[in-house]
Amino acid sequence: MKHYIIAKLNEGIDRNELIVPVKEIFEETLQIPGVYSVKVMPCCIDRPNRYDIMIEIGMDKEALPAYDASAPHKKWKETYGGMLSAKTIFDCED
């Protein structure tokens, strides 16, 4: 399946400065059994009604509980959770 995190940053935060450190965090999820791909992408349009970052994680459905409990997931929430004005989580079949 694909697990998507689509995040809108608080005003004044530069999404382009966060791509590399966020990608480094999520690449650690590749160590979780059943997680097989990670992409971190900035939005290419600068409009107030757009979200800023999309994270796509390819994983087996059975890997979701391990991902939720993982250190990288907790680090993402602790480090960047306060910088988000909104987020959407979406899961779908590959």
C-alpha positions as CSV (number, residue, x, y, z in Angstrom):
1,M,0.0,0.0,0.0
2,K,1.0,3.6,-0.1
3,H,0.8,5.7,3.1
4,Y,0.7,9.5,2.4
5,I,1.3,12.3,4.9
6,I,0.3,15.6,3.3
7,A,1.3,18.6,5.5
8,K,0.7,22.3,5.6
9,L,3.4,24.2,7.4
10,N,2.7,27.2,9.7
11,E,3.1,30.6,8.0
12,G,6.7,31.7,7.7
13,I,8.3,28.2,7.6
14,D,10.3,27.5,4.4
15,R,9.3,24.1,3.1
16,N,12.4,23.8,1.0
17,E,14.6,24.0,4.1
18,L,12.8,21.1,5.6
19,I,13.0,18.6,2.7
20,V,16.4,17.2,3.4
21,P,16.0,16.7,7.2
22,V,12.5,15.3,6.8
23,K,13.8,12.9,4.1
24,E,16.6,11.8,6.4
25,I,14.0,11.0,9.2
26,F,11.7,9.0,6.8
27,E,14.6,7.1,5.2
28,E,15.1,5.5,8.6
29,T,11.7,3.8,8.1
30,L,13.2,1.7,5.4
31,Q,14.7,-0.4,8.3
32,I,11.2,-1.4,9.3
33,P,10.2,-4.9,7.9
34,G,7.6,-4.4,5.2
35,V,8.5,-0.7,4.4
36,Y,10.0,-0.6,0.9
37,S,10.0,2.9,-0.3
38,V,10.0,6.6,0.8
39,K,9.6,9.8,-1.1
40,V,9.5,13.3,0.4
41,M,8.3,16.0,-2.0
42,P,7.7,19.8,-1.7
43,C,4.8,21.4,-3.4
44,C,5.9,23.1,-6.6
45,I,3.2,25.8,-6.4
46,D,3.2,28.7,-3.9
47,R,-0.4,29.5,-3.1
48,P,-2.1,29.8,0.3
49,N,-4.6,27.0,-0.5
50,R,-1.8,24.4,-1.1
51,Y,-0.2,22.1,1.3
52,D,3.6,22.2,1.5
53,I,5.1,18.7,1.8
54,M,4.0,15.2,0.7
55,I,5.5,12.1,2.2
56,E,4.8,8.8,0.4
57,I,5.8,5.6,2.1
58,G,5.4,2.3,0.3
59,M,4.7,-0.5,2.8
60,D,2.8,-3.7,3.4
61,K,-0.4,-3.1,5.3
62,E,0.9,-5.3,8.1
63,A,3.8,-2.9,8.5
64,L,1.6,0.0,9.6
65,P,1.5,-0.8,13.3
66,A,5.3,-1.1,13.4
67,Y,5.7,2.2,11.5
68,D,3.3,3.9,13.9
69,A,5.4,2.8,16.8
70,S,8.8,3.5,15.2
71,A,11.4,6.0,16.3
72,P,11.4,7.8,13.0
73,H,7.6,8.3,13.2
74,K,7.9,9.6,16.7
75,K,10.8,11.9,15.8
76,W,8.7,13.4,12.9
77,K,5.8,14.1,15.2
78,E,8.0,15.5,18.0
79,T,10.3,17.6,15.7
80,Y,7.8,18.9,13.2
81,G,4.3,18.4,14.7
82,G,4.4,21.9,16.1
83,M,5.3,23.4,12.7
84,L,2.2,22.0,11.1
85,S,-1.0,24.0,10.7
86,A,-2.7,20.9,9.1
87,K,-2.0,17.4,7.9
88,T,-3.9,14.7,6.0
89,I,-3.1,11.0,6.2
90,F,-4.3,8.8,3.3
91,D,-3.7,5.1,2.7
92,C,-4.4,3.3,-0.6
93,E,-3.5,0.2,-2.5
94,D,-0.5,0.4,-4.8
